[in-house]
Each structure stands twice: as structure tokens, then as C-alpha cells.
Amino acid sequence: MSSETIQTGNLIFIIWGDLLYLIGVVLLGNQKKRSKVQHIVALGLLSVGILVVINNLLQYLF
């Protein structure tokens, strides 16, 4: 597998992680009718998004 393919995959996952992070922020920012389940899901999306971005950013840079 070429390094260009790997770098493209890392960029795609960085964007995907950013989207998960943004969805988590939007869910946490929604103060109307926020249930405990929505809060847990939002925190989960935030944490997964941050970890995906960190992991793929490190792979992309090194």
C-alpha cells in the first residue's frame, strides 16, 4: 500500500473525527430537553472524535 493512500485515509479519518466532535458539541450545547442519555452520547462522541483526530494526526505527521 502506498504512503499516499495511507495519508489520504488519515485525512479522511481526521475529518470524520472532527465531525464527531462537532456533533458532540452541538448535542451538549442543546439545552432544551437534554436527557441523561443524550448527555452520555454527546460525551462519547466528543471523546471518540478527539481520540480519532489525535491518532490520525500523529500518524499523518509521523
mmCIF file of the N, C-alpha and C atoms, coordinates in Angstrom:
data_MODEL
# 
_entry.id   MODEL 
# 
loop_
_atom_site.group_PDB 
_atom_site.id 
_atom_site.type_symbol 
_atom_site.label_atom_id 
_atom_site.label_alt_id 
_atom_site.label_comp_id 
_atom_site.label_asym_id 
_atom_site.label_entity_id 
_atom_site.label_seq_id 
_atom_site.pdbx_PDB_ins_code 
_atom_site.Cartn_x 
_atom_site.Cartn_y 
_atom_site.Cartn_z 
_atom_site.occupancy 
_atom_site.B_iso_or_equiv 
_atom_site.pdbx_formal_charge 
_atom_site.auth_seq_id 
_atom_site.auth_comp_id 
_atom_site.auth_asym_id 
_atom_site.auth_atom_id 
_atom_site.pdbx_PDB_model_num 
ATOM 1   N N  . MET A 1 1  ? 0.849   -1.168 0.000  1.00 0.00 ? 1  MET A N  1 
ATOM 2   C CA . MET A 1 1  ? 0.000   0.000  0.000  1.00 0.00 ? 1  MET A CA 1 
ATOM 3   C C  . MET A 1 1  ? 0.900   1.238  0.000  1.00 0.00 ? 1  MET A C  1 
ATOM 4   N N  . SER A 1 2  ? 0.581   2.177  -0.834 1.00 0.00 ? 2  SER A N  1 
ATOM 5   C CA . SER A 1 2  ? 1.423   3.362  -0.949 1.00 0.00 ? 2  SER A CA 1 
ATOM 6   C C  . SER A 1 2  ? 1.189   4.320  0.208  1.00 0.00 ? 2  SER A C  1 
ATOM 7   N N  . SER A 1 3  ? 2.192   5.138  0.452  1.00 0.00 ? 3  SER A N  1 
ATOM 8   C CA . SER A 1 3  ? 2.081   6.108  1.547  1.00 0.00 ? 3  SER A CA 1 
ATOM 9   C C  . SER A 1 3  ? 1.032   7.174  1.234  1.00 0.00 ? 3  SER A C  1 
ATOM 10  N N  . GLU A 1 4  ? 0.802   7.431  -0.049 1.00 0.00 ? 4  GLU A N  1 
ATOM 11  C CA . GLU A 1 4  ? -0.221  8.413  -0.426 1.00 0.00 ? 4  GLU A CA 1 
ATOM 12  C C  . GLU A 1 4  ? -1.613  7.911  -0.034 1.00 0.00 ? 4  GLU A C  1 
ATOM 13  N N  . THR A 1 5  ? -1.861  6.633  -0.207 1.00 0.00 ? 5  THR A N  1 
ATOM 14  C CA . THR A 1 5  ? -3.142  6.045  0.180  1.00 0.00 ? 5  THR A CA 1 
ATOM 15  C C  . THR A 1 5  ? -3.333  6.118  1.689  1.00 0.00 ? 5  THR A C  1 
ATOM 16  N N  . ILE A 1 6  ? -2.281  5.852  2.436  1.00 0.00 ? 6  ILE A N  1 
ATOM 17  C CA . ILE A 1 6  ? -2.348  5.898  3.896  1.00 0.00 ? 6  ILE A CA 1 
ATOM 18  C C  . ILE A 1 6  ? -2.609  7.325  4.372  1.00 0.00 ? 6  ILE A C  1 
ATOM 19  N N  . GLN A 1 7  ? -1.924  8.294  3.774  1.00 0.00 ? 7  GLN A N  1 
ATOM 20  C CA . GLN A 1 7  ? -2.128  9.686  4.162  1.00 0.00 ? 7  GLN A CA 1 
ATOM 21  C C  . GLN A 1 7  ? -3.537  10.155 3.820  1.00 0.00 ? 7  GLN A C  1 
ATOM 22  N N  . THR A 1 8  ? -4.071  9.714  2.691  1.00 0.00 ? 8  THR A N  1 
ATOM 23  C CA . THR A 1 8  ? -5.442  10.072 2.326  1.00 0.00 ? 8  THR A CA 1 
ATOM 24  C C  . THR A 1 8  ? -6.430  9.482  3.328  1.00 0.00 ? 8  THR A C  1 
ATOM 25  N N  . GLY A 1 9  ? -6.214  8.237  3.728  1.00 0.00 ? 9  GLY A N  1 
ATOM 26  C CA . GLY A 1 9  ? -7.066  7.619  4.743  1.00 0.00 ? 9  GLY A CA 1 
ATOM 27  C C  . GLY A 1 9  ? -6.994  8.346  6.064  1.00 0.00 ? 9  GLY A C  1 
ATOM 28  N N  . ASN A 1 10 ? -5.807  8.764  6.458  1.00 0.00 ? 10 ASN A N  1 
ATOM 29  C CA . ASN A 1 10 ? -5.659  9.515  7.704  1.00 0.00 ? 10 ASN A CA 1 
ATOM 30  C C  . ASN A 1 10 ? -6.400  10.844 7.643  1.00 0.00 ? 10 ASN A C  1 
ATOM 31  N N  . LEU A 1 11 ? -6.330  11.523 6.502  1.00 0.00 ? 11 LEU A N  1 
ATOM 32  C CA . LEU A 1 11 ? -7.056  12.792 6.358  1.00 0.00 ? 11 LEU A CA 1 
ATOM 33  C C  . LEU A 1 11 ? -8.562  12.578 6.435  1.00 0.00 ? 11 LEU A C  1 
ATOM 34  N N  . ILE A 1 12 ? -9.039  11.499 5.822  1.00 0.00 ? 12 ILE A N  1 
ATOM 35  C CA . ILE A 1 12 ? -10.476 11.204 5.867  1.00 0.00 ? 12 ILE A CA 1 
ATOM 36  C C  . ILE A 1 12 ? -10.912 10.963 7.309  1.00 0.00 ? 12 ILE A C  1 
ATOM 37  N N  . PHE A 1 13 ? -10.111 10.205 8.069  1.00 0.00 ? 13 PHE A N  1 
ATOM 38  C CA . PHE A 1 13 ? -10.475 9.934  9.453  1.00 0.00 ? 13 PHE A CA 1 
ATOM 39  C C  . PHE A 1 13 ? -10.323 11.174 10.333 1.00 0.00 ? 13 PHE A C  1 
ATOM 40  N N  . ILE A 1 14 ? -9.419  12.069 10.010 1.00 0.00 ? 14 ILE A N  1 
ATOM 41  C CA . ILE A 1 14 ? -9.323  13.338 10.751 1.00 0.00 ? 14 ILE A CA 1 
ATOM 42  C C  . ILE A 1 14 ? -10.597 14.150 10.545 1.00 0.00 ? 14 ILE A C  1 
ATOM 43  N N  . ILE A 1 15 ? -11.078 14.197 9.319  1.00 0.00 ? 15 ILE A N  1 
ATOM 44  C CA . ILE A 1 15 ? -12.320 14.921 9.034  1.00 0.00 ? 15 ILE A CA 1 
ATOM 45  C C  . ILE A 1 15 ? -13.496 14.240 9.734  1.00 0.00 ? 15 ILE A C  1 
ATOM 46  N N  . TRP A 1 16 ? -13.538 12.913 9.703  1.00 0.00 ? 16 TRP A N  1 
ATOM 47  C CA . TRP A 1 16 ? -14.597 12.168 10.377 1.00 0.00 ? 16 TRP A CA 1 
ATOM 48  C C  . TRP A 1 16 ? -14.572 12.427 11.887 1.00 0.00 ? 16 TRP A C  1 
ATOM 49  N N  . GLY A 1 17 ? -13.391 12.463 12.472 1.00 0.00 ? 17 GLY A N  1 
ATOM 50  C CA . GLY A 1 17 ? -13.256 12.769 13.893 1.00 0.00 ? 17 GLY A CA 1 
ATOM 51  C C  . GLY A 1 17 ? -13.727 14.165 14.227 1.00 0.00 ? 17 GLY A C  1 
ATOM 52  N N  . ASP A 1 18 ? -13.419 15.124 13.341 1.00 0.00 ? 18 ASP A N  1 
ATOM 53  C CA . ASP A 1 18 ? -13.895 16.493 13.545 1.00 0.00 ? 18 ASP A CA 1 
ATOM 54  C C  . ASP A 1 18 ? -15.418 16.555 13.505 1.00 0.00 ? 18 ASP A C  1 
ATOM 55  N N  . LEU A 1 19 ? -16.020 15.804 12.596 1.00 0.00 ? 19 LEU A N  1 
ATOM 56  C CA . LEU A 1 19 ? -17.479 15.779 12.519 1.00 0.00 ? 19 LEU A CA 1 
ATOM 57  C C  . LEU A 1 19 ? -18.090 15.179 13.780 1.00 0.00 ? 19 LEU A C  1 
ATOM 58  N N  . LEU A 1 20 ? -17.511 14.096 14.293 1.00 0.00 ? 20 LEU A N  1 
ATOM 59  C CA . LEU A 1 20 ? -17.996 13.511 15.542 1.00 0.00 ? 20 LEU A CA 1 
ATOM 60  C C  . LEU A 1 20 ? -17.879 14.506 16.687 1.00 0.00 ? 20 LEU A C  1 
ATOM 61  N N  . TYR A 1 21 ? -16.765 15.208 16.731 1.00 0.00 ? 21 TYR A N  1 
ATOM 62  C CA . TYR A 1 21 ? -16.545 16.209 17.767 1.00 0.00 ? 21 TYR A CA 1 
ATOM 63  C C  . TYR A 1 21 ? -17.600 17.313 17.685 1.00 0.00 ? 21 TYR A C  1 
ATOM 64  N N  . LEU A 1 22 ? -17.854 17.804 16.476 1.00 0.00 ? 22 LEU A N  1 
ATOM 65  C CA . LEU A 1 22 ? -18.839 18.874 16.295 1.00 0.00 ? 22 LEU A CA 1 
ATOM 66  C C  . LEU A 1 22 ? -20.247 18.415 16.660 1.00 0.00 ? 22 LEU A C  1 
ATOM 67  N N  . ILE A 1 23 ? -20.602 17.175 16.306 1.00 0.00 ? 23 ILE A N  1 
ATOM 68  C CA . ILE A 1 23 ? -21.910 16.652 16.683 1.00 0.00 ? 23 ILE A CA 1 
ATOM 69  C C  . ILE A 1 23 ? -22.029 16.581 18.199 1.00 0.00 ? 23 ILE A C  1 
ATOM 70  N N  . GLY A 1 24 ? -20.963 16.154 18.864 1.00 0.00 ? 24 GLY A N  1 
ATOM 71  C CA . GLY A 1 24 ? -20.970 16.107 20.324 1.00 0.00 ? 24 GLY A CA 1 
ATOM 72  C C  . GLY A 1 24 ? -21.133 17.477 20.939 1.00 0.00 ? 24 GLY A C  1 
ATOM 73  N N  . VAL A 1 25 ? -20.463 18.468 20.383 1.00 0.00 ? 25 VAL A N  1 
ATOM 74  C CA . VAL A 1 25 ? -20.583 19.837 20.898 1.00 0.00 ? 25 VAL A CA 1 
ATOM 75  C C  . VAL A 1 25 ? -22.006 20.362 20.706 1.00 0.00 ? 25 VAL A C  1 
ATOM 76  N N  . VAL A 1 26 ? -22.591 20.088 19.546 1.00 0.00 ? 26 VAL A N  1 
ATOM 77  C CA . VAL A 1 26 ? -23.959 20.532 19.283 1.00 0.00 ? 26 VAL A CA 1 
ATOM 78  C C  . VAL A 1 26 ? -24.932 19.863 20.252 1.00 0.00 ? 26 VAL A C  1 
ATOM 79  N N  . LEU A 1 27 ? -24.755 18.560 20.484 1.00 0.00 ? 27 LEU A N  1 
ATOM 80  C CA . LEU A 1 27 ? -25.645 17.866 21.419 1.00 0.00 ? 27 LEU A CA 1 
ATOM 81  C C  . LEU A 1 27 ? -25.483 18.389 22.840 1.00 0.00 ? 27 LEU A C  1 
ATOM 82  N N  . LEU A 1 28 ? -24.266 18.694 23.235 1.00 0.00 ? 28 LEU A N  1 
ATOM 83  C CA . LEU A 1 28 ? -24.066 19.243 24.573 1.00 0.00 ? 28 LEU A CA 1 
ATOM 84  C C  . LEU A 1 28 ? -24.592 20.669 24.679 1.00 0.00 ? 28 LEU A C  1 
ATOM 85  N N  . GLY A 1 29 ? -24.517 21.415 23.595 1.00 0.00 ? 29 GLY A N  1 
ATOM 86  C CA . GLY A 1 29 ? -24.976 22.790 23.603 1.00 0.00 ? 29 GLY A CA 1 
ATOM 87  C C  . GLY A 1 29 ? -26.486 22.926 23.565 1.00 0.00 ? 29 GLY A C  1 
ATOM 88  N N  . ASN A 1 30 ? -27.175 21.851 23.186 1.00 0.00 ? 30 ASN A N  1 
ATOM 89  C CA . ASN A 1 30 ? -28.640 21.876 23.127 1.00 0.00 ? 30 ASN A CA 1 
ATOM 90  C C  . ASN A 1 30 ? -29.205 21.768 24.533 1.00 0.00 ? 30 ASN A C  1 
ATOM 91  N N  . GLN A 1 31 ? -29.616 22.890 25.093 1.00 0.00 ? 31 GLN A N  1 
ATOM 92  C CA . GLN A 1 31 ? -30.101 22.919 26.475 1.00 0.00 ? 31 GLN A CA 1 
ATOM 93  C C  . GLN A 1 31 ? -31.567 22.501 26.594 1.00 0.00 ? 31 GLN A C  1 
ATOM 94  N N  . LYS A 1 32 ? -32.299 22.546 25.503 1.00 0.00 ? 32 LYS A N  1 
ATOM 95  C CA . LYS A 1 32 ? -33.713 22.195 25.546 1.00 0.00 ? 32 LYS A CA 1 
ATOM 96  C C  . LYS A 1 32 ? -33.871 20.676 25.529 1.00 0.00 ? 32 LYS A C  1 
ATOM 97  N N  . LYS A 1 33 ? -34.604 20.147 26.461 1.00 0.00 ? 33 LYS A N  1 
ATOM 98  C CA . LYS A 1 33 ? -34.960 18.733 26.502 1.00 0.00 ? 33 LYS A CA 1 
ATOM 99  C C  . LYS A 1 33 ? -33.743 17.807 26.453 1.00 0.00 ? 33 LYS A C  1 
ATOM 100 N N  . ARG A 1 34 ? -32.677 18.163 27.133 1.00 0.00 ? 34 ARG A N  1 
ATOM 101 C CA . ARG A 1 34 ? -31.486 17.315 27.125 1.00 0.00 ? 34 ARG A CA 1 
ATOM 102 C C  . ARG A 1 34 ? -31.647 16.246 28.192 1.00 0.00 ? 34 ARG A C  1 
ATOM 103 N N  . SER A 1 35 ? -31.693 15.012 27.749 1.00 0.00 ? 35 SER A N  1 
ATOM 104 C CA . SER A 1 35 ? -31.824 13.906 28.685 1.00 0.00 ? 35 SER A CA 1 
ATOM 105 C C  . SER A 1 35 ? -30.440 13.408 29.094 1.00 0.00 ? 35 SER A C  1 
ATOM 106 N N  . LYS A 1 36 ? -30.438 12.517 30.068 1.00 0.00 ? 36 LYS A N  1 
ATOM 107 C CA . LYS A 1 36 ? -29.171 11.956 30.526 1.00 0.00 ? 36 LYS A CA 1 
ATOM 108 C C  . LYS A 1 36 ? -28.533 11.111 29.424 1.00 0.00 ? 36 LYS A C  1 
ATOM 109 N N  . VAL A 1 37 ? -29.352 10.399 28.668 1.00 0.00 ? 37 VAL A N  1 
ATOM 110 C CA . VAL A 1 37 ? -28.831 9.573  27.573 1.00 0.00 ? 37 VAL A CA 1 
ATOM 111 C C  . VAL A 1 37 ? -28.174 10.458 26.514 1.00 0.00 ? 37 VAL A C  1 
ATOM 112 N N  . GLN A 1 38 ? -28.817 11.563 26.169 1.00 0.00 ? 38 GLN A N  1 
ATOM 113 C CA . GLN A 1 38 ? -28.241 12.478 25.173 1.00 0.00 ? 38 GLN A CA 1 
ATOM 114 C C  . GLN A 1 38 ? -26.917 13.045 25.672 1.00 0.00 ? 38 GLN A C  1 
ATOM 115 N N  . HIS A 1 39 ? -26.831 13.323 26.960 1.00 0.00 ? 39 HIS A N  1 
ATOM 116 C CA . HIS A 1 39 ? -25.590 13.839 27.534 1.00 0.00 ? 39 HIS A CA 1 
ATOM 117 C C  . HIS A 1 39 ? -24.478 12.791 27.439 1.00 0.00 ? 39 HIS A C  1 
ATOM 118 N N  . ILE A 1 40 ? -24.790 11.545 27.743 1.00 0.00 ? 40 ILE A N  1 
ATOM 119 C CA . ILE A 1 40 ? -23.790 10.471 27.671 1.00 0.00 ? 40 ILE A CA 1 
ATOM 120 C C  . ILE A 1 40 ? -23.348 10.240 26.229 1.00 0.00 ? 40 ILE A C  1 
ATOM 121 N N  . VAL A 1 41 ? -24.301 10.246 25.295 1.00 0.00 ? 41 VAL A N  1 
ATOM 122 C CA . VAL A 1 41 ? -23.969 10.071 23.879 1.00 0.00 ? 41 VAL A CA 1 
ATOM 123 C C  . VAL A 1 41 ? -23.089 11.219 23.396 1.00 0.00 ? 41 VAL A C  1 
ATOM 124 N N  . ALA A 1 42 ? -23.411 12.439 23.795 1.00 0.00 ? 42 ALA A N  1 
ATOM 125 C CA . ALA A 1 42 ? -22.619 13.603 23.379 1.00 0.00 ? 42 ALA A CA 1 
ATOM 126 C C  . ALA A 1 42 ? -21.195 13.504 23.910 1.00 0.00 ? 42 ALA A C  1 
ATOM 127 N N  . LEU A 1 43 ? -21.041 13.119 25.178 1.00 0.00 ? 43 LEU A N  1 
ATOM 128 C CA . LEU A 1 43 ? -19.692 12.962 25.731 1.00 0.00 ? 43 LEU A CA 1 
ATOM 129 C C  . LEU A 1 43 ? -18.925 11.846 25.035 1.00 0.00 ? 43 LEU A C  1 
ATOM 130 N N  . GLY A 1 44 ? -19.628 10.774 24.692 1.00 0.00 ? 44 GLY A N  1 
ATOM 131 C CA . GLY A 1 44 ? -18.989 9.679  23.956 1.00 0.00 ? 44 GLY A CA 1 
ATOM 132 C C  . GLY A 1 44 ? -18.519 10.120 22.584 1.00 0.00 ? 44 GLY A C  1 
ATOM 133 N N  . LEU A 1 45 ? -19.366 10.871 21.871 1.00 0.00 ? 45 LEU A N  1 
ATOM 134 C CA . LEU A 1 45 ? -18.975 11.369 20.552 1.00 0.00 ? 45 LEU A CA 1 
ATOM 135 C C  . LEU A 1 45 ? -17.790 12.325 20.653 1.00 0.00 ? 45 LEU A C  1 
ATOM 136 N N  . LEU A 1 46 ? -17.804 13.174 21.684 1.00 0.00 ? 46 LEU A N  1 
ATOM 137 C CA . LEU A 1 46 ? -16.676 14.089 21.882 1.00 0.00 ? 46 LEU A CA 1 
ATOM 138 C C  . LEU A 1 46 ? -15.382 13.318 22.108 1.00 0.00 ? 46 LEU A C  1 
ATOM 139 N N  . SER A 1 47 ? -15.433 12.336 22.982 1.00 0.00 ? 47 SER A N  1 
ATOM 140 C CA . SER A 1 47 ? -14.209 11.595 23.309 1.00 0.00 ? 47 SER A CA 1 
ATOM 141 C C  . SER A 1 47 ? -13.712 10.788 22.112 1.00 0.00 ? 47 SER A C  1 
ATOM 142 N N  . VAL A 1 48 ? -14.620 10.132 21.394 1.00 0.00 ? 48 VAL A N  1 
ATOM 143 C CA . VAL A 1 48 ? -14.207 9.359  20.215 1.00 0.00 ? 48 VAL A CA 1 
ATOM 144 C C  . VAL A 1 48 ? -13.652 10.297 19.149 1.00 0.00 ? 48 VAL A C  1 
ATOM 145 N N  . GLY A 1 49 ? -14.312 11.426 18.938 1.00 0.00 ? 49 GLY A N  1 
ATOM 146 C CA . GLY A 1 49 ? -13.829 12.382 17.941 1.00 0.00 ? 49 GLY A CA 1 
ATOM 147 C C  . GLY A 1 49 ? -12.445 12.904 18.262 1.00 0.00 ? 49 GLY A C  1 
ATOM 148 N N  . ILE A 1 50 ? -12.207 13.227 19.517 1.00 0.00 ? 50 ILE A N  1 
ATOM 149 C CA . ILE A 1 50 ? -10.887 13.728 19.921 1.00 0.00 ? 50 ILE A CA 1 
ATOM 150 C C  . ILE A 1 50 ? -9.822  12.643 19.736 1.00 0.00 ? 50 ILE A C  1 
ATOM 151 N N  . LEU A 1 51 ? -10.129 11.414 20.159 1.00 0.00 ? 51 LEU A N  1 
ATOM 152 C CA . LEU A 1 51 ? -9.157  10.327 20.026 1.00 0.00 ? 51 LEU A CA 1 
ATOM 153 C C  . LEU A 1 51 ? -8.861  9.998  18.572 1.00 0.00 ? 51 LEU A C  1 
ATOM 154 N N  . VAL A 1 52 ? -9.882  10.008 17.718 1.00 0.00 ? 52 VAL A N  1 
ATOM 155 C CA . VAL A 1 52 ? -9.674  9.731  16.293 1.00 0.00 ? 52 VAL A CA 1 
ATOM 156 C C  . VAL A 1 52 ? -8.776  10.791 15.674 1.00 0.00 ? 52 VAL A C  1 
ATOM 157 N N  . VAL A 1 53 ? -9.040  12.056 15.998 1.00 0.00 ? 53 VAL A N  1 
ATOM 158 C CA . VAL A 1 53 ? -8.233  13.140 15.425 1.00 0.00 ? 53 VAL A CA 1 
ATOM 159 C C  . VAL A 1 53 ? -6.789  13.054 15.910 1.00 0.00 ? 53 VAL A C  1 
ATOM 160 N N  . ILE A 1 54 ? -6.591  12.827 17.195 1.00 0.00 ? 54 ILE A N  1 
ATOM 161 C CA . ILE A 1 54 ? -5.224  12.742 17.731 1.00 0.00 ? 54 ILE A CA 1 
ATOM 162 C C  . ILE A 1 54 ? -4.475  11.580 17.095 1.00 0.00 ? 54 ILE A C  1 
ATOM 163 N N  . ASN A 1 55 ? -5.126  10.410 17.036 1.00 0.00 ? 55 ASN A N  1 
ATOM 164 C CA . ASN A 1 55 ? -4.476  9.225  16.480 1.00 0.00 ? 55 ASN A CA 1 
ATOM 165 C C  . ASN A 1 55 ? -4.079  9.435  15.023 1.00 0.00 ? 55 ASN A C  1 
ATOM 166 N N  . ASN A 1 56 ? -5.010  9.885  14.209 1.00 0.00 ? 56 ASN A N  1 
ATOM 167 C CA . ASN A 1 56 ? -4.717  10.032 12.790 1.00 0.00 ? 56 ASN A CA 1 
ATOM 168 C C  . ASN A 1 56 ? -3.836  11.222 12.471 1.00 0.00 ? 56 ASN A C  1 
ATOM 169 N N  . LEU A 1 57 ? -3.883  12.247 13.298 1.00 0.00 ? 57 LEU A N  1 
ATOM 170 C CA . LEU A 1 57 ? -2.984  13.384 13.120 1.00 0.00 ? 57 LEU A CA 1 
ATOM 171 C C  . LEU A 1 57 ? -1.546  12.957 13.381 1.00 0.00 ? 57 LEU A C  1 
ATOM 172 N N  . LEU A 1 58 ? -1.350  12.188 14.436 1.00 0.00 ? 58 LEU A N  1 
ATOM 173 C CA . LEU A 1 58 ? 0.006   11.685 14.728 1.00 0.00 ? 58 LEU A CA 1 
ATOM 174 C C  . LEU A 1 58 ? 0.502   10.760 13.623 1.00 0.00 ? 58 LEU A C  1 
ATOM 175 N N  . GLN A 1 59 ? -0.382  9.906  13.107 1.00 0.00 ? 59 GLN A N  1 
ATOM 176 C CA . GLN A 1 59 ? 0.023   9.018  12.012 1.00 0.00 ? 59 GLN A CA 1 
ATOM 177 C C  . GLN A 1 59 ? 0.324   9.818  10.756 1.00 0.00 ? 59 GLN A C  1 
ATOM 178 N N  . TYR A 1 60 ? -0.445  10.863 10.513 1.00 0.00 ? 60 TYR A N  1 
ATOM 179 C CA . TYR A 1 60 ? -0.247  11.672 9.320  1.00 0.00 ? 60 TYR A CA 1 
ATOM 180 C C  . TYR A 1 60 ? 1.073   12.448 9.402  1.00 0.00 ? 60 TYR A C  1 
ATOM 181 N N  . LEU A 1 61 ? 1.394   12.953 10.584 1.00 0.00 ? 61 LEU A N  1 
ATOM 182 C CA . LEU A 1 61 ? 2.601   13.756 10.717 1.00 0.00 ? 61 LEU A CA 1 
ATOM 183 C C  . LEU A 1 61 ? 3.872   12.906 10.790 1.00 0.00 ? 61 LEU A C  1 
ATOM 184 N N  . PHE A 1 62 ? 3.773   11.731 11.383 1.00 0.00 ? 62 PHE A N  1 
ATOM 185 C CA . PHE A 1 62 ? 4.968   10.905 11.549 1.00 0.00 ? 62 PHE A CA 1 
ATOM 186 C C  . PHE A 1 62 ? 4.827   9.663  10.716 1.00 0.00 ? 62 PHE A C  1 
# 
